[in-house]
């Protein structure tokens, strides 16, 4: 099969109604996961937080509800489909100079890998064997710290994660996320913009704290400091006015989840 036929097959797949529909489903289930994470974060502030305020906590909550297994498999299918759509989009990307094209392609590939990873992490919960991601993060950090050069790898990972968090904040503050969707008319437009700004900024702050904890774990050689999103949110709670901060972040995650529902409806695919 030559390059032209491969490209044609990829373009047909990208433009197919079923794949586009499943990609929109991916945005919707991503919204559901973020709403659950936000709710778990807020539950910590009122002393009702028994689970992890991260994806594993959200998946565990889904698994414990009637019909939750069906929802978990929906998350898996939606995330995999969205990841596949982004992979194809990166492959078909054209226009602009070569440097910018590769930067945009790398960004699409990174997002594709992220969505596929989220879908993969939901599979064990759907099968009834999910585990806490905080302990997994600490275990991975411990393995790195015990390896030659692992400290530098962990610091680099922390810097990258911190950069991702900063980009989310930037994307929210500048409303750059509007490039991804077709904005509805007023008054819905203002509501969607508010959801996007609040959601991206809140998620960016939380991701940034994860990056800071990774760097702290590397500098102190203490893998227990690297506890993923759950640890990051609980660290925020320990700060002065931390419960207020965590509540705001939780509300922001819920706002991001609602924005994802809007994106499922209005995304530029």
C-alpha positions, 0 to 999 in steps of 0.5 A: 500500500503506497503513501497516498492510499494510506493517507486516503484511508486515514482521512476516510477514517477521520471523517467517518461519522462513527469515529467522530461520534465516538470522539465526541463521546470521549470528550463527554466521558472526560467531562464526567471524570472531571466532575467526579474528581471535582466532587471528590476534592470538595468532599475532602473539605467537608470531611467526607473524602474517603477516596482518592481525588483523582482518576482512580477515585473517580473510576472507583466511584463509578464502579461502586454505583449501579450501572457503573461497569457500563459507564466505565466501559463507555469511558474506555471506548470514548477515550480510546476513540478520541485518542485514535481520532487525535492520532489520525489528525496528527498524521494528516496535519498539513499547512504552515511551516515545517517547524510549527507543523511538527510542534502541533503534531507533537501536541496532538500526539501527546494528547492522544497518548494521554486520552488512551492512557486514561482509557487504559487506566479505566479497564482494570476498574471495569474488570473489577480490579482497579488500584489506587493511582497515588500508590502507583505514582509513589512506586514509580517514583521510588523505582526511578530514584533507585535507578542511575540518573533517576533523580534527573529523570524525575526532575525533568518529568516534574518540569514537564508536568509543571509546564503542562500545568502552566500551559493549561492556566495560559490557555484558560486566561487567554481563552485560547480554548475557544479555538477548539470549539464553535462558540454558541450565541449569547447568552450561552456564549458567556457561560461557556467562556466562564466554564472554560476559563475556570476549568482550565485555570483550576486544572492547570494549578492542580497539574502544576502542583503535581509537577512541584511534588515530583521535583520535591520527591527528586530533590529530597529522595522521598518518593512518598512526596510524589502522589499524583493528583490526589496528593497534590489536591490534599497538599493544597488542603494543608496550606493556609486557607487550604480548604477554601483553595481546594473548594475553588479547585474542586468547583473549577474541575466541575466547571472543566467537566461541564466545559467538556460536555459543551466541547462534546457538542461544539468541538471542531472535528 
